[in-house]
Amino acid sequence: MRIGILAIGVFTFIVVGVGGAWAQDDTNTWHGDGALGLSLAKGNANTLLLSSSATTHREWGQNELKLGADGQYGLNDWGKSNETQSANNIHGFIEYKRLITERFYGMARVDGGHDDLAAVRYRVILSPGLGYYFIKSEKWKLNGEVGPSFITERVGHDNSEYVTLRISGRTEYAISKGAKVWGSIDYLPKVDDFGNYLLYGEIGAEAALNTSLSLRIVANDKYNSRPAEGRDTNDITLISALVCKY
């Protein structure tokens, strides 16, 4: 338990530390946030769920660089002899975009992660591609991306490397100055077997409490059409968290 919580905390808040350190330099315009959520029950139900995430990003000229990390660690019957894990995963990414026109851009992204319960020992995804902003305003952004992805992973006892198509979409709408909603979807079918694919979806909402704190609720859905033996295809999580911005 302690190792899982420590790994999540260290990996996530390295991102905040990196962004915060760069933000002290007036020549850079780094912005970001760190979020922490905790669900705890003791009595007839004994459950613990810790979630954390962090992002930092910088925009300059026609360029945008973004780093992020997130993770969850949970226990059922925590503190008891029959204690079992309900969540133990960690994920990080680096993403770079370069505007070619006002709406058209090139991009590259690297994702890496581990999910104990899904038996994903590691999964690294390299995704170059092209993107387009269908809507791009102060209040509303809607963009899509397409390109190949190169995946190397160890799922269960099997190592594999393969190429997929990546089709991605994201939208974000500012309800007001301090509130927003968003959604995203990523579809990665294997190029020689479209029945073998990964599908990631997210919807979220955030409302400001003051200039530096806000409340966030996010629902994530991770679908693997060919999971490890004995594991479910679908993993859904609902996370509420307190967010600190810088």
Sine and cosine of phi, psi and omega as CSV:
sin_phi,cos_phi,sin_psi,cos_psi,sin_omega,cos_omega
0.00,0.00,-0.78,0.63,-0.07,-1.00
-0.90,0.44,-0.60,0.80,0.00,-1.00
-0.91,0.41,-0.67,0.74,0.00,-1.00
-0.89,0.45,-0.71,0.70,0.02,-1.00
-0.90,0.44,-0.66,0.75,0.00,-1.00
-0.90,0.44,-0.69,0.73,-0.01,-1.00
-0.88,0.47,-0.70,0.71,0.01,-1.00
-0.88,0.48,-0.74,0.67,-0.04,-1.00
-0.89,0.46,-0.72,0.70,-0.03,-1.00
-0.91,0.42,-0.77,0.64,-0.06,-1.00
-0.89,0.45,-0.66,0.75,-0.02,-1.00
-0.92,0.38,-0.75,0.67,-0.14,-0.99
-1.00,0.09,-0.09,1.00,0.26,-0.97
-0.87,0.49,-0.62,0.78,0.01,-1.00
-0.89,0.45,-0.68,0.73,0.05,-1.00
-0.90,0.44,-0.66,0.75,0.00,-1.00
-0.90,0.44,-0.67,0.74,0.02,-1.00
-0.89,0.45,-0.75,0.66,-0.01,-1.00
-0.91,0.42,-0.64,0.77,0.00,-1.00
-0.91,0.41,-0.63,0.77,0.02,-1.00
-0.91,0.42,-0.71,0.71,0.03,-1.00
-0.91,0.42,-0.55,0.83,-0.04,-1.00
-0.91,0.41,-0.36,0.93,0.03,-1.00
-0.95,0.31,-0.30,0.96,0.01,-1.00
-1.00,0.00,0.90,-0.44,-0.08,-1.00
-0.91,0.41,-0.27,0.96,0.01,-1.00
-0.98,0.18,-0.18,0.98,0.02,-1.00
-0.91,-0.41,0.53,-0.85,0.03,-1.00
-0.88,-0.47,0.94,0.33,0.03,-1.00
-1.00,0.00,0.66,-0.75,0.08,-1.00
-0.69,-0.72,0.43,-0.90,0.01,-1.00
-0.10,-1.00,-0.15,-0.99,0.01,-1.00
-0.41,-0.91,0.35,-0.94,0.12,-0.99
-0.75,-0.66,0.70,-0.71,-0.06,-1.00
-0.82,-0.58,0.60,-0.80,0.02,-1.00
-0.67,-0.74,0.79,-0.62,0.04,-1.00
-0.80,-0.60,0.60,-0.80,-0.01,-1.00
-0.62,-0.79,0.80,-0.60,0.09,-1.00
-0.85,-0.52,0.78,-0.62,-0.13,-0.99
-0.63,-0.78,0.75,-0.66,0.08,-1.00
-0.69,-0.72,0.67,-0.74,0.00,-1.00
-0.63,-0.78,0.77,-0.64,-0.04,-1.00
0.64,-0.77,-0.82,-0.57,0.08,-1.00
-0.90,0.43,-0.55,0.83,0.13,-0.99
-0.94,-0.35,0.69,-0.72,0.01,-1.00
-0.80,-0.60,1.00,-0.03,-0.06,-1.00
-0.75,-0.66,0.50,-0.86,0.05,-1.00
-0.66,-0.75,0.76,-0.65,0.09,-1.00
-0.65,-0.76,0.86,-0.51,0.06,-1.00
-0.92,-0.40,0.77,-0.64,0.05,-1.00
-0.74,-0.67,0.56,-0.83,0.04,-1.00
-0.50,-0.87,0.44,-0.90,0.05,-1.00
-0.42,-0.91,0.35,-0.94,0.03,-1.00
-0.41,-0.91,0.59,-0.81,0.11,-0.99
-0.67,-0.75,0.45,-0.89,0.15,-0.99
-0.58,-0.82,0.61,-0.79,-0.03,-1.00
-0.53,-0.85,0.38,-0.93,0.02,-1.00
-0.64,-0.77,0.68,-0.73,0.09,-1.00
-0.87,-0.50,0.75,-0.66,0.07,-1.00
-0.52,-0.85,0.77,-0.63,-0.04,-1.00
0.84,0.54,-0.84,-0.55,0.01,-1.00
-0.99,-0.15,0.24,0.97,-0.11,-0.99
-0.92,-0.39,0.49,-0.87,0.12,-0.99
-0.60,-0.80,0.77,-0.64,0.03,-1.00
-0.83,-0.56,0.74,-0.67,-0.05,-1.00
-0.69,-0.72,0.70,-0.72,0.07,-1.00
-0.83,-0.56,0.56,-0.83,0.01,-1.00
-0.42,-0.91,0.34,-0.94,0.05,-1.00
-0.46,-0.89,0.52,-0.86,0.06,-1.00
-0.42,-0.91,0.34,-0.94,0.01,-1.00
-0.21,-0.98,0.37,-0.93,0.08,-1.00
-0.69,-0.72,0.56,-0.83,0.10,-0.99
-0.64,-0.77,0.82,-0.57,-0.06,-1.00
-0.64,-0.77,0.43,-0.90,0.01,-1.00
-0.70,-0.71,0.65,-0.76,0.23,-0.97
-0.98,-0.18,0.60,-0.80,-0.03,-1.00
0.81,0.58,0.68,0.73,-0.06,-1.00
-0.92,0.39,0.64,-0.77,-0.04,-1.00
0.99,0.10,-0.03,1.00,-0.01,-1.00
-0.95,-0.32,0.20,-0.98,-0.05,-1.00
-0.93,0.36,-0.42,0.91,0.00,-1.00
-0.98,-0.18,0.46,0.89,0.00,-1.00
-0.85,0.53,0.74,-0.67,0.03,-1.00
-0.72,-0.70,0.44,-0.90,0.03,-1.00
-0.98,0.22,0.65,-0.76,0.14,-0.99
-0.93,-0.36,-0.26,0.97,0.07,-1.00
-0.30,-0.95,0.61,-0.79,0.09,-1.00
-0.28,-0.96,1.00,0.05,-0.04,-1.00
-0.58,-0.81,0.39,-0.92,0.02,-1.00
-0.52,-0.85,0.56,-0.83,-0.10,-0.99
-0.50,-0.87,0.60,-0.80,0.08,-1.00
-0.59,-0.81,0.39,-0.92,0.00,-1.00
-0.49,-0.87,0.38,-0.93,0.17,-0.99
-0.75,-0.66,0.76,-0.65,-0.04,-1.00
-0.71,-0.70,0.71,-0.70,0.02,-1.00
-0.80,-0.60,0.71,-0.71,0.06,-1.00
-0.81,-0.59,0.58,-0.82,0.05,-1.00
-0.72,-0.69,0.91,-0.42,0.01,-1.00
-0.93,0.37,0.77,-0.64,0.08,-1.00
-0.99,-0.10,-0.67,0.74,0.19,-0.98
-0.80,-0.61,-0.17,-0.99,0.00,-1.00
-0.88,0.47,-0.51,0.86,-0.07,-1.00
-0.88,-0.48,-0.41,0.91,-0.08,-1.00
-1.00,-0.08,0.70,-0.72,-0.06,-1.00
-0.54,-0.84,0.37,-0.93,0.19,-0.98
-0.98,-0.21,0.44,-0.90,-0.05,-1.00
-0.48,-0.88,0.32,-0.95,0.12,-0.99
-0.55,-0.84,0.64,-0.77,-0.06,-1.00
-0.59,-0.81,0.63,-0.78,0.10,-1.00
-0.83,-0.56,0.81,-0.59,0.08,-1.00
-0.90,-0.44,0.61,-0.79,0.10,-0.99
-0.65,-0.76,0.62,-0.78,-0.03,-1.00
-0.31,-0.95,0.17,-0.99,0.03,-1.00
-0.59,-0.81,0.66,-0.75,0.05,-1.00
-0.64,-0.77,0.96,-0.28,-0.09,-1.00
-0.89,0.46,-0.72,0.69,-0.09,-1.00
-0.94,0.33,-0.49,0.87,0.05,-1.00
-1.00,0.04,0.05,1.00,-0.02,-1.00
0.88,0.48,0.47,0.88,0.11,-0.99
-1.00,-0.02,0.99,-0.13,-0.02,-1.00
-0.90,0.43,-0.69,0.72,0.16,-0.99
-0.35,-0.94,0.46,-0.89,0.13,-0.99
-0.54,-0.84,0.84,-0.54,0.03,-1.00
-0.88,-0.48,0.78,-0.63,-0.05,-1.00
-0.83,-0.56,0.85,-0.52,0.07,-1.00
-0.96,-0.29,0.85,-0.53,-0.15,-0.99
-0.74,-0.68,1.00,-0.09,0.21,-0.98
-0.99,0.12,0.35,-0.94,0.02,-1.00
0.04,-1.00,-0.06,-1.00,0.06,-1.00
-0.85,-0.52,0.55,-0.84,-0.03,-1.00
-0.68,-0.73,0.29,-0.96,-0.01,-1.00
-0.55,-0.83,0.72,-0.69,0.09,-1.00
-1.00,0.03,0.95,-0.31,0.06,-1.00
-0.96,0.28,-0.57,0.82,0.10,-1.00
-0.74,-0.68,0.75,-0.66,-0.02,-1.00
-0.55,-0.84,0.99,-0.13,0.01,-1.00
-0.61,-0.79,0.06,-1.00,0.01,-1.00
-0.89,0.46,-0.58,0.82,-0.07,-1.00
-1.00,-0.03,-0.53,0.85,-0.20,-0.98
-0.65,-0.76,0.77,-0.64,0.10,-0.99
-0.80,-0.60,0.67,-0.74,0.07,-1.00
-0.61,-0.79,0.88,-0.47,-0.03,-1.00
-0.69,-0.73,0.40,-0.92,0.06,-1.00
-0.76,-0.65,0.44,-0.90,-0.02,-1.00
-0.67,-0.74,0.51,-0.86,0.06,-1.00
-0.56,-0.83,0.55,-0.84,0.01,-1.00
0.21,-0.98,-0.01,-1.00,0.06,-1.00
-1.00,0.08,0.31,-0.95,0.17,-0.99
-0.73,-0.68,0.63,-0.77,0.03,-1.00
-0.93,-0.37,0.87,-0.50,-0.12,-0.99
-0.89,-0.46,0.74,-0.67,0.19,-0.98
-0.83,-0.56,0.72,-0.70,-0.13,-0.99
-0.41,-0.91,0.33,-0.95,0.20,-0.98
-0.79,-0.61,0.94,-0.35,-0.02,-1.00
-0.88,-0.47,0.86,-0.51,-0.14,-0.99
0.91,0.42,-0.84,-0.54,0.03,-1.00
-0.96,-0.28,0.17,0.99,-0.12,-0.99
-0.94,-0.34,0.76,-0.65,0.15,-0.99
-0.99,-0.12,0.63,-0.78,0.02,-1.00
-0.46,-0.89,0.45,-0.89,0.10,-0.99
-0.70,-0.71,0.73,-0.69,-0.03,-1.00
-0.35,-0.94,0.17,-0.98,-0.04,-1.00
-0.92,-0.40,0.68,-0.73,0.06,-1.00
-0.81,-0.59,0.29,-0.96,0.27,-0.96
-0.99,0.10,0.55,-0.83,0.08,-1.00
-0.82,-0.57,0.86,-0.51,0.09,-1.00
-0.87,-0.50,0.84,-0.54,-0.14,-0.99
-0.72,-0.69,0.54,-0.84,0.07,-1.00
-0.58,-0.81,0.54,-0.84,0.03,-1.00
-0.55,-0.84,0.62,-0.78,0.11,-0.99
-0.71,-0.71,0.56,-0.83,0.04,-1.00
-0.61,-0.79,0.74,-0.67,-0.04,-1.00
-0.77,-0.64,0.79,-0.61,0.03,-1.00
-1.00,0.02,0.94,-0.34,0.03,-1.00
-0.93,0.37,-0.65,0.76,0.05,-1.00
-0.47,-0.88,-0.10,-1.00,-0.01,-1.00
-0.88,0.48,-0.53,0.85,-0.07,-1.00
-0.93,-0.37,0.18,0.98,-0.05,-1.00
-0.65,-0.76,0.63,-0.78,0.01,-1.00
-0.48,-0.87,0.34,-0.94,0.12,-0.99
-0.76,-0.65,0.41,-0.91,0.00,-1.00
-0.42,-0.91,0.24,-0.97,0.07,-1.00
-0.41,-0.91,0.47,-0.88,0.02,-1.00
-0.49,-0.87,0.40,-0.92,0.06,-1.00
-0.54,-0.84,0.65,-0.76,0.05,-1.00
-0.76,-0.65,0.81,-0.58,-0.01,-1.00
-0.87,-0.49,0.86,-0.52,-0.07,-1.00
-0.79,-0.62,1.00,0.08,0.07,-1.00
-1.00,0.07,0.63,-0.78,0.05,-1.00
-0.90,0.43,0.70,-0.71,-0.17,-0.99
-0.90,0.43,-0.49,0.87,-0.02,-1.00
-0.97,-0.23,0.13,0.99,0.01,-1.00
-0.30,-0.95,1.00,0.01,-0.08,-1.00
-0.93,0.36,-0.18,0.98,0.09,-1.00
-0.98,0.20,-0.17,0.99,0.04,-1.00
-0.95,-0.32,0.96,-0.28,-0.10,-0.99
-0.48,-0.88,0.33,-0.94,0.16,-0.99
-0.93,-0.37,0.61,-0.79,0.02,-1.00
-0.68,-0.74,0.86,-0.50,-0.01,-1.00
-0.88,-0.47,0.74,-0.67,0.03,-1.00
-0.71,-0.70,0.50,-0.86,0.01,-1.00
-0.51,-0.86,0.66,-0.75,0.20,-0.98
-0.74,-0.67,0.57,-0.82,-0.06,-1.00
-0.43,-0.90,0.29,-0.96,0.06,-1.00
-0.58,-0.82,0.54,-0.84,-0.03,-1.00
-0.58,-0.82,0.66,-0.75,0.02,-1.00
-0.72,-0.70,0.72,-0.70,-0.06,-1.00
-0.97,0.23,0.64,-0.77,0.16,-0.99
-1.00,-0.05,-0.63,0.78,0.11,-0.99
-0.42,-0.91,-0.31,-0.95,-0.09,-1.00
-0.94,0.35,-0.35,0.94,-0.07,-1.00
-0.84,-0.54,-0.17,0.98,-0.03,-1.00
-0.84,-0.55,0.58,-0.81,0.06,-1.00
-0.51,-0.86,0.25,-0.97,0.09,-1.00
-0.96,-0.29,0.65,-0.76,-0.06,-1.00
-0.73,-0.69,0.62,-0.78,0.16,-0.99
-0.75,-0.66,0.76,-0.66,-0.11,-0.99
-0.70,-0.72,0.69,-0.72,0.13,-0.99
-0.92,-0.40,0.79,-0.61,0.00,-1.00
-0.88,-0.47,0.63,-0.78,0.07,-1.00
-0.77,-0.64,0.85,-0.53,0.03,-1.00
-0.88,-0.48,0.87,-0.50,-0.05,-1.00
-0.86,-0.51,0.79,-0.62,0.06,-1.00
-0.84,-0.54,0.92,-0.40,-0.06,-1.00
-0.92,0.39,-0.35,0.94,0.03,-1.00
-0.77,-0.64,0.96,0.27,-0.04,-1.00
-0.96,0.27,0.12,-0.99,0.09,-1.00
-0.89,0.45,0.43,-0.90,-0.04,-1.00
-0.83,0.56,0.76,-0.65,0.03,-1.00
0.99,0.12,0.06,1.00,-0.01,-1.00
-0.94,-0.34,0.47,-0.88,0.01,-1.00
-0.97,0.26,0.42,-0.91,0.01,-1.00
-0.97,0.24,-0.46,0.89,-0.19,-0.98
-0.86,-0.51,0.70,-0.71,0.10,-0.99
-0.79,-0.61,0.86,-0.51,0.00,-1.00
-0.87,-0.49,0.73,-0.68,0.05,-1.00
-0.76,-0.65,0.58,-0.81,0.09,-1.00
-0.83,-0.55,0.86,-0.51,-0.15,-0.99
-0.80,-0.60,0.76,-0.64,0.17,-0.98
-0.91,-0.41,0.64,-0.77,-0.14,-0.99
-0.47,-0.88,0.40,-0.92,0.16,-0.99
-1.00,-0.07,0.75,-0.66,-0.13,-0.99
-0.90,-0.43,0.74,-0.67,0.08,-1.00
-0.93,-0.38,0.82,-0.58,-0.05,-1.00
-0.95,-0.30,0.46,-0.89,0.12,-0.99
-0.67,-0.75,0.00,0.00,0.00,0.00
